[in-house]
Amino acid sequence: MAGGAQSGMVERRGWSLWLTHAGLILGVMVIAFPIWLAFVASTVTQPEIVRPPMPVLPGDQFFENYRKALVAGVNAPVAKMLMNSAVMALGIALGKIAISLLSAFAIVYFRFPGRKAFFWLIFLTLMLPVEVRIVPTYEVVAGFGMLNSHAGLILPLIASATATFLFRQFFMTVPDELVEAARVDGARPMRFFLDILVPMSRTNIAALFVILFIYGWNQYLWPLLITTDPQMNTIVMGIKQMFPSGDDIADWPVIMATSILAMLPPVLVVIFMQKLFIRGLVESEK
């Protein structure tokens, strides 16, 4: 009886395992197939794309299409736009993390009047995204002469109430005995911050870096507003500007090659920081 019940459980578990894997494989195929078609379109000629049926196997124009995209592009070379996007994404991610670490450190470990009020004022800025305050932000950036510059792309987006809140919650879990031990050893506040708090926060920093890098990489509205020089275009702007207007004909192989190139940096960041990213999201014991 017991053996029969166990074999039935194993059998049901086996079917459940197979169904789970089949669902995962189907989901991956649904997500990956459009990306595969985009890659195939980036390796063939224009007539092969517009003449049905569209090919599903790569062609022989891979190097030519990607060279054309990187060197020539449309309004600006894709290599330049990739560099602009990388500078913007890295600046936003690193800037948000640095400012949020310092602001959370000040709120948790320093006693000053209005400490809680300042924290809640920072937190309330979550209800004011850049789209809401875009006109005054543009006036400030223009007044400082930062249009068509990397500083103009980065600085207005560099503060993060979410990261400040997350670091504050983590710092509040640090034992008071650790703070007292550092004080007894003669560690100044910034030494305690740099030598103890920052290393303890590395998984949180890694998780936030991945999220904020992708956030900065995908920015479209703000770069579109403050950049008029094609040499300052980001890759997301560049893809949109490649689409034809009027009776122009789209160069689909170059557009698809640009789209594939635009996907690579965020994917590589996630792949190389995957372990720290997952630990930063799920780790509960510090």
Secondary structure as GFF3:
##gff-version 3
##sequence-region A 1 286
A	DSSP	alpha_helix	2	41	.	.	.	ID=ss1
A	DSSP	alpha_helix	46	50	.	.	.	ID=ss2
A	DSSP	alpha_helix	62	71	.	.	.	ID=ss3
A	DSSP	alpha_helix	78	109	.	.	.	ID=ss4
A	DSSP	alpha_helix	115	124	.	.	.	ID=ss5
A	DSSP	three_ten_helix	125	127	.	.	.	ID=ss6
A	DSSP	alpha_helix	134	143	.	.	.	ID=ss7
A	DSSP	alpha_helix	150	154	.	.	.	ID=ss8
A	DSSP	three_ten_helix	155	157	.	.	.	ID=ss9
A	DSSP	alpha_helix	161	171	.	.	.	ID=ss10
A	DSSP	alpha_helix	176	184	.	.	.	ID=ss11
A	DSSP	alpha_helix	189	192	.	.	.	ID=ss12
A	DSSP	pi_helix	193	197	.	.	.	ID=ss13
A	DSSP	alpha_helix	198	200	.	.	.	ID=ss14
A	DSSP	alpha_helix	202	217	.	.	.	ID=ss15
A	DSSP	alpha_helix	221	226	.	.	.	ID=ss16
A	DSSP	three_ten_helix	230	232	.	.	.	ID=ss17
A	DSSP	alpha_helix	235	242	.	.	.	ID=ss18
A	DSSP	alpha_helix	252	272	.	.	.	ID=ss19
A	DSSP	alpha_helix	274	282	.	.	.	ID=ss20
###
